[in-house]
Amino acid sequence: MLKHRGFPGRLPGTDFQFTIRRPNPKGVTAISRRERYHDRRPADRRADSGFIKALWIQFGDQPFERGNLDAGRISWLFEREVIAAEDPFDPESYDALLVLDLRVAQLSFPDVFGE
């Protein structure tokens, strides 16, 4: 499992996790699309925004390996702001390639991109 050096482990000042420390011995947690409802807590929205900002700073518009990025946090953005960068895509692989969909990310999180 690739460890993304320099990527924040969590949203500063919170317990919202962005990375994992080691592979899950019971198997890889699958990435799946989670619905984001309009009545989500402000803290959850800040965590999504912080994660998008960290992805943008670390990877820009380039594909990146899932590695030690938290599957739960990715799942809140998957198939919207974060999309598969390979076909076929294996949602249960630490080697899976993902990429930011900048058009969708800029619309969803304008504060991150300064618009």
C-alpha positions in Angstrom: 0.0 0.0 0.0 1.4 3.3 -1.1 1.7 5.9 1.7 1.1 9.4 0.4 3.9 11.4 2.1 2.9 15.0 3.0 -0.9 14.3 2.7 -2.7 15.4 5.9 -3.8 12.5 8.1 -7.0 14.2 9.2 -8.8 17.5 9.1 -6.9 19.8 11.5 -8.6 20.1 14.8 -11.1 17.3 14.2 -11.3 13.5 14.2 -12.2 13.4 10.5 -9.7 10.9 9.1 -8.1 11.4 5.6 -5.6 8.5 5.6 -5.1 5.1 7.2 -2.0 3.9 8.9 -1.8 0.3 7.7 -3.7 -2.1 5.4 -6.8 -3.7 6.8 -5.8 -7.3 7.7 -9.4 -8.5 7.1 -9.4 -7.1 3.5 -9.5 -3.9 1.6 -12.4 -1.6 2.3 -14.3 -1.0 -1.0 -14.9 2.4 -2.3 -18.5 3.0 -3.1 -20.7 6.1 -3.8 -22.3 7.5 -0.7 -25.1 10.0 -1.0 -24.6 13.5 0.4 -27.8 14.9 1.5 -28.4 18.7 1.8 -29.0 18.5 5.6 -25.4 17.2 6.3 -23.7 18.7 9.4 -21.4 21.7 8.7 -18.5 19.7 10.2 -19.1 16.9 7.6 -19.1 19.5 4.8 -15.8 21.1 6.1 -14.3 17.6 6.1 -15.3 17.1 2.4 -14.0 20.5 1.5 -10.7 19.9 3.4 -10.2 16.5 1.7 -10.8 18.0 -1.8 -8.3 20.8 -1.0 -5.7 18.2 0.1 -6.3 16.2 -3.0 -6.0 19.3 -5.2 -2.7 20.4 -3.5 -1.2 17.0 -3.5 -2.3 15.7 -7.0 -3.8 18.5 -9.0 -5.6 17.2 -12.1 -3.3 14.1 -12.3 -4.4 10.5 -11.6 -3.4 9.2 -8.2 -3.2 5.8 -6.5 -5.7 5.2 -3.7 -2.9 3.9 -1.4 -3.5 4.9 2.2 -6.3 7.4 1.5 -9.4 6.6 3.6 -12.0 4.7 1.6 -14.8 6.2 3.7 -13.7 9.8 3.0 -13.2 9.0 -0.7 -16.7 7.4 -0.9 -18.4 10.7 0.1 -16.9 12.2 -3.1 -16.7 9.1 -5.4 -18.4 9.2 -8.8 -18.8 13.0 -8.5 -15.7 15.0 -7.6 -13.4 11.9 -7.5 -13.7 9.4 -10.4 -12.0 6.3 -11.5 -9.0 6.9 -13.7 -8.9 3.4 -15.1 -11.2 0.9 -16.7 -11.8 -1.7 -15.3 -11.8 -0.1 -11.8 -11.3 -2.3 -8.8 -12.9 -0.5 -5.7 -11.2 -3.0 -3.4 -7.6 -2.3 -4.5 -5.0 -0.1 -2.8 -3.5 0.3 -6.3 -6.7 1.6 -7.9 -6.2 4.9 -9.8 -8.5 7.8 -9.1 -8.5 11.4 -10.4 -10.2 14.7 -9.5 -13.0 15.7 -11.9 -12.1 19.4 -11.7 -15.2 20.7 -13.4 -17.5 19.0 -10.8 -15.1 19.7 -7.9 -15.0 23.4 -8.7 -18.8 23.6 -8.9 -19.3 21.6 -5.6 -16.4 23.3 -3.6 -15.9 26.8 -5.1 -14.2 27.9 -1.8 -11.4 25.4 -2.4 -10.6 26.8 -5.9 -11.1 30.5 -5.1 -14.2 31.1 -7.2 
